Amino acid sequence: MSKFLIQASYTAEGLQGLQKDTASGRLAAVARAVESVGGKLESMHYALGDEDVIMLVDLPDVRAAAALSVAAMGSGAVRSRATALLTIAEMDEALASRPDFRPPGR
C-alpha cells in the first residue's frame, strides 16, 4: 500500500451538497469510495484556508489514486490533488540509490 495526502476544495455545488450530507455523511461516503478501489481512509479533516478537506489514505497504487481523483473531480463538486508520501524507510532506500545524474551545465 502507498500513502497519499489528498487535499480538496469544494465548489459552490459541493458546499451545498456538504450542507445536505453533513460532514459525517461525507466521511462515510469518502471511506466507501476509498475502500472501493482497495484502499483505506486513515484520516479526514476539514480545514480553514485554501483547502476545505485534508485526508490521509492508503491506496494500492497510483492508478487507484487517479481513479479516485477522476471520480471526485468529474462530479464537479470538488477539486483535489494527491501527493504521494514516503515512509522514512522508503526515503532511506531512495537516498541509498545512486542515479547516474548530471545537473544542467556540468
JOUR-V206733 format. One line per field, one symbol per residue. phi: phi as a letter, one per 20 degrees, with the letter a starting at -180 (. if undefined). Layout:
BEGIN
phi->???
END
This chain:
BEGIN
phi->.deceddccfegfffffffffmffffgfffgfffffdndceebbcecdpfdecccdcdcfaffffffffffffffnebdbbdcfddfffffffffffcfeddfgnd
END
